[in-house]
Amino acid sequence: MSDAKRPNVVLITVDQWRGDTLGVAGHPCISTPGLDILARHGHYFPQAVSTAPSCVAARRSLFSGKWPYHHGMVGFNDRVRWDEPQTPCQAFHTAGYRTYCVGKRHLFPQNTR
């Protein structure tokens, strides 16, 4: 796919943020204009739920596509080795995207780049 036709992808994940506290979700008092614009012009998942109450285990599930029981990270132990063949970021990179991650990933061993 040419760069002109390839969609931009921005994945935003947050800890401890109720899904209904977004302007785009219809909250009467909360103003989130930047996120609302992204949601209206992209894909917004109002029914999405977490696979785990722990952010560490939930992120691992998001990046591996596996339930916590299957990837081994079921709590705050953030030193479970990453044995997955590829992350979504690597798949995007292979497809020609420039990828960037800001914040916690809890993927070990850490990248050296």
C-alpha positions in Angstrom: 0.0 0.0 0.0 1.4 3.4 -0.9 2.2 5.9 1.8 -0.6 8.2 0.5 -3.2 5.4 1.0 -1.8 4.0 4.3 -3.8 5.2 7.3 -2.1 6.8 10.3 -2.4 4.7 13.4 -2.3 6.2 17.0 -3.0 3.8 19.8 -3.7 5.5 23.1 -3.9 3.4 26.3 -4.3 4.8 29.8 -4.5 3.5 33.3 -7.5 4.2 35.5 -9.7 6.2 33.2 -13.4 5.4 33.1 -14.5 5.1 29.5 -17.5 7.3 30.0 -15.4 10.3 31.1 -14.8 11.5 27.6 -16.6 14.3 25.8 -17.2 12.0 22.8 -18.9 9.5 25.2 -21.4 12.2 26.0 -20.2 13.1 29.5 -22.0 16.4 30.4 -19.1 18.0 32.3 -15.8 16.5 31.0 -14.1 18.4 28.1 -11.7 16.3 26.0 -11.6 18.1 22.7 -8.4 16.6 21.3 -9.4 13.1 22.1 -12.9 13.8 20.8 -11.5 14.8 17.4 -9.3 11.6 17.2 -12.4 9.5 18.1 -14.7 11.1 15.6 -12.2 10.8 12.7 -10.8 7.4 13.6 -11.9 4.3 15.4 -13.4 4.6 18.9 -14.1 1.5 20.9 -16.8 2.5 23.5 -17.4 -1.1 24.5 -13.8 -2.1 25.0 -12.8 -3.7 28.3 -9.6 -4.7 29.9 -8.4 -8.3 30.2 -7.1 -7.8 33.7 -7.4 -5.3 36.6 -3.6 -4.9 36.6 -2.3 -2.5 33.9 0.9 -4.6 33.5 -1.1 -7.8 32.7 -3.6 -5.8 30.5 -0.8 -4.3 28.4 0.8 -7.7 27.9 -2.6 -9.0 26.7 -3.0 -6.1 24.3 0.4 -6.6 22.8 0.3 -10.4 22.6 -3.4 -11.1 21.9 -3.4 -13.6 24.8 -5.3 -13.8 28.0 -3.2 -13.3 31.2 -3.4 -16.9 32.1 -1.7 -17.8 28.8 1.1 -15.2 28.7 1.9 -15.7 32.4 1.6 -12.1 33.7 -1.3 -12.1 36.0 -0.3 -9.4 38.5 2.3 -6.7 39.0 5.3 -9.0 38.3 6.7 -7.0 35.4 9.7 -9.2 34.9 8.0 -12.1 33.0 10.0 -12.6 29.9 8.5 -11.6 26.5 8.5 -14.7 24.4 6.0 -13.7 21.7 7.4 -13.8 18.2 6.3 -10.2 17.4 4.5 -7.2 18.9 2.0 -5.1 17.0 4.7 -2.4 16.8 7.0 -4.8 15.0 4.3 -5.8 12.6 3.7 -2.1 11.8 7.4 -1.5 11.3 7.6 -4.5 9.0 4.7 -3.0 7.0 6.7 0.2 6.5 5.4 2.3 9.3 7.5 4.5 11.6 6.6 3.4 15.1 7.1 5.1 18.5 6.2 4.1 22.0 5.9 6.6 24.9 5.4 5.4 28.4 5.4 2.0 30.0 5.4 -1.2 28.0 6.5 -3.8 30.5 8.1 -6.0 27.8 11.2 -7.7 29.0 14.0 -8.0 28.1 14.0 -4.3 27.3 14.9 -3.1 23.8 18.4 -1.6 23.6 17.6 0.8 20.8 
